[in-house]
Amino acid sequence: MTQHSLDRIDRHILEILQRDARISIADLADRVGLSPTPCGRRVRQLEQSGLIERQVVLLDQKKAGLPMTVLVQVSLEAQTRDKLQAFEEQIAELPEVLECFLITGSAADYILKLAVPDLDHYQQLLLDKLTAMPGIRAIISNFVLRTPIRKTELPLDQLR
């Protein structure tokens, strides 16, 4: 199933599942105007196609004891395939790293999104782990004050 073969019902299923992946197939079927069996079949097809990557539970970061979000810009000394891969493998092992973006158009090579309990924890992470990684030229830390927009739902207009 490619993005061009999705119909209105498939897009509606995806919109609903992005908001609430825990919805039952029966309730989902009712909301999209199908019976449960064909609705379940469509969901499985969307999963098998890879369009539905996975289903997760989103936690409240503050209630989970991680109220601080830090966006970290990392510049490497060299941008070879091996150096990039080595950095990505090391970063993947840090549980505080929520996302890692390889970027262009900036002096930085990566932007990391971290969740930490407090400034002391981030300082230890920075000193003991980040700056200890080989091949890092510079690190710039940006502390998020507020998150006025937080979405997990992708726009689906391009699937028409």
N, C-alpha and C positions, 0 to 999 in steps of 0.2 A: 504494500500500500504506500504510494508516494503522496507527498503533500498535495499533488494536483488531483488525486483520485478521491479525496475526502468530500463527502456531501454535507448538506446542512445539518443532518442528524449527527454525523461524526463530530462536526465542529461544536455542536451543542453539548454533546457528551463530554468533550474535552473541556469546554468552559465550566461545566458543572464539576467535573472531577478536579480541576485545578483549584476550585474553591473548597471542595470537600471530598477528599479521596475516600473517606469512610462511608459514604452514602451506599446503601444497599443497592444491589442490581435491580431489585423490585422497585425501589423508589426512583432510581435513575431512569428506569424504563418508563415509569409513569410520567416523569417530567419531560422526557423527549418524545413521548407518544408511541412507544413500542411495547411489545410484550417482553417479559424478562429473558426468554431464551435468545431471541435475536439481538437484544441489547447486550447481553453477556458475550455473545459471539463477536459483536463489534468491539467491545472493550478488549477482548483477547487479541483480536486482529491489530488493534492499535498498539497493544503491548508487544506483540510479535514483530510488528514493523519497526519497533524501536522509537516510535514517536512518543509513547509513554515510556520514559526511561526508568522510573521507579516511583513508588509511593512512599512518602515519609510523613512524620509527625513534626510539626514546627513547634518548638518550645519557646516560651517567653524567656528571653535572654537574661533579663534582670532577675526574674524569679528562680532561674537556674543558677544564680550566684555569679553571673558573668556580665555585670552591668556596663563594662567598658568595652567599646569597640575602637580598635586602632587600625588605621589604614597606613601601611608601611610601604614606602617606595624603596626598592632595592636596585642598586646599580652594580653590575658585575664588572670585573676587570677586563673580561673578554666575553664575547658573545658567540663562541663556537658551539656547535651542536652538543659536544661532550660536556662543556661547562654548563650549558643550559639544562641538560638532562640531569647532571649531578646535583645542581641546585634544586631542581624540582623534586628529585628523590629525597633529598634531605628535608625540604620543607614539608613534604607529605607526611613525614613522621611526627610533626609537631601537632598535638591535638588542638592547640589554640588557633591554628590556621583554618579558617572557614572557607576561604576562597583564595586562589592564586591566579593572577592574570599576567600573562606575558604581553607586554604592551609595546607600542611604537609611538613616536611623536613626542617623546619626553626624554629627559636625561636618564630617567630610570628605565630599567629593563622589566621590572615586575612591580605589581602592586599586590600586596597581601592584605586580606581582611582578617583581623584577629579578634577573638573574644577573650577577655581576661577579667579576673575579679577586681583588680585594682592596679594602681600605678606601680606599686612595689613588685607585683607579679610580672608586669610588663618589663620593668627594669631588669629583673633577674633573667627573664627570657631573652631580652636584648643582649645583656652582657655575657650570659653563659652559653647561649645557643646561636643566636643570629650573628653576632660579631665574630663568633668562633668558627663560622663556616668559611672554608677556604674560597678564595676567588671573589669575595665581596669588596667592592670599591667604596660604596657609600650606602648609608641607610638614613632615610628621613621618615620620622614618625609624625602622623597626623591623628589627633585625638578627636573622635566624633563627639560633638556636644549634644546633638539631637538628631533624630531620624524622622523628618516630617513625612517622608514617603517610604513605605516598605512594601513591596509587592513580590509575590512569588509567581503570579499568573502572567504567562506570556500573552501578548496580543495575537489573535488568530485571524485577523483580516486577510493576511497574505495567503491563507489556506483556501480561499474562495476559488 
